[in-house]
Amino acid sequence: MENISPWVADLRASFRSIAIGIIIFGATSTFYMPKVDVALFEAVWNLAGSVFAFLFGDRMYFKFAKR
């Protein structure tokens, strides 16, 4: 396998952060929209919950499991 360019490696590594930013922006923007379908609202906030679990879930689990 050939080495990839550093900017390509950086872009691949930052994909999670970019996706997290888009999901959080989408979720918070539903508060400012005049009419949002309930199903869309729930779907976007479920995604935001997944983001929260991805970012903080392991840390919280290990902290509480330690006792």
CORKAQUI-V529486 format. One record per backbone hydrogen bond with DSSP energy under -0.5 kcal/mol. NH is the residue of the N-H (numbers start at 0). CO is the residue of the C=O. If there is no record, write none. Layout:
nh-><NH | NH>
co-><CO | CO>
This chain:
nh-><8 | 9 | 10 | 11 | 12 | 13 | 14 | 17 | 18 | 19 | 20 | 21 | 22 | 23 | 24 | 25 | 26 | 27 | 28 | 29 | 29 | 30 | 31 | 32 | 40 | 41 | 42 | 43 | 44 | 45 | 46 | 47 | 48 | 49 | 50 | 51 | 52 | 53 | 54 | 55 | 56 | 59 | 60 | 61 | 62 | 63 | 64 | 65 | 66>
co-><4 | 5 | 6 | 7 | 8 | 9 | 11 | 13 | 14 | 15 | 16 | 17 | 18 | 19 | 20 | 21 | 22 | 23 | 24 | 25 | 26 | 27 | 28 | 28 | 36 | 37 | 38 | 39 | 40 | 41 | 42 | 43 | 44 | 45 | 46 | 47 | 48 | 49 | 50 | 51 | 52 | 55 | 56 | 57 | 58 | 59 | 60 | 61 | 62>
